[in-house]
Amino acid sequence: MANLEVDLVAADRSVWSGEARMVSAPAADGEIGILPGHSPVLTVLRPGTVRITPVDGTVRAVRIDAGFMSVDTNRVTVVVDTAEDAGSGSAGAR
């Protein structure tokens, strides 16, 4: 099964990078979920939480202020001004 290649970067550092099953983010017009095979998209992000589900099934939650997300050919790039780790847990925890 295909996975997503994800890069989440803040202005001052790389926050998370790796393979994931799913990414959800607070788009300007509502929550957006990305799975492998998603059509290309470029969206503005509002303050909220980006959730990344790596291939191991845990959930990585990162609070962001604002930014944008680009999706193309199973590659997801999230660029934000600031990011704060909101924790991680098991797949069923969030």
C-alpha positions in Angstrom: 0.0 0.0 0.0 1.2 3.5 -0.8 2.1 5.9 2.0 2.5 9.7 2.2 5.9 11.4 2.4 5.3 14.2 4.9 7.4 17.2 5.8 6.1 19.6 8.5 8.4 22.6 8.9 8.2 25.8 11.0 10.0 29.0 10.2 12.9 28.0 12.6 13.1 24.2 12.3 11.9 21.0 10.8 9.1 19.6 13.0 8.4 16.2 11.6 9.5 14.3 8.5 8.7 10.7 7.4 6.2 8.3 6.0 2.6 8.5 7.1 -0.8 6.9 6.4 -2.8 10.0 6.9 -2.5 13.8 7.6 -5.3 16.1 8.8 -5.0 19.8 9.0 -7.1 22.9 9.8 -7.7 24.4 6.4 -9.1 27.9 6.1 -12.5 26.6 5.0 -12.6 23.5 7.3 -10.7 20.4 8.4 -9.0 18.6 5.5 -7.8 15.0 5.6 -5.2 13.6 3.2 -4.8 9.9 2.4 -2.5 8.3 -0.2 -3.7 9.0 -3.8 -5.3 12.4 -2.8 -5.6 14.8 -5.7 -3.1 17.7 -5.8 -4.2 20.6 -3.5 -2.7 23.8 -2.1 -4.5 25.3 0.9 -4.1 28.0 3.5 -4.1 26.8 7.1 -5.7 28.5 10.1 -4.6 28.1 13.7 -5.3 24.6 15.0 -3.8 21.1 15.2 -2.1 19.2 12.4 -2.4 15.4 13.0 0.0 13.0 11.4 -0.5 9.2 11.5 2.9 7.6 10.8 3.0 4.1 9.4 3.4 2.7 12.9 -0.1 3.8 13.7 0.7 6.4 16.4 -0.7 9.9 16.1 1.5 13.0 16.2 -0.4 16.2 17.0 1.2 19.6 16.4 -0.5 22.9 17.2 0.1 25.5 14.6 -0.6 29.2 14.2 -1.1 29.5 10.4 0.6 28.5 7.2 -0.1 26.5 4.1 -0.2 22.8 3.0 0.7 21.4 -0.4 -0.2 17.9 -1.6 1.1 16.4 -4.9 1.8 12.7 -5.8 1.7 11.4 -2.2 4.0 14.2 -1.0 2.6 16.5 1.7 4.4 19.6 2.7 3.1 21.7 5.6 4.8 25.1 6.2 3.9 27.1 9.3 5.2 30.1 11.2 5.3 28.4 14.6 4.6 24.9 15.8 4.3 23.3 19.2 4.2 19.6 19.9 0.7 18.7 21.2 1.8 15.2 22.1 1.4 11.8 20.5 -0.5 8.6 21.3 -1.9 5.4 20.1 -4.1 5.3 17.0 -7.3 5.1 19.1 -6.3 7.9 21.5 -7.2 10.9 19.3 
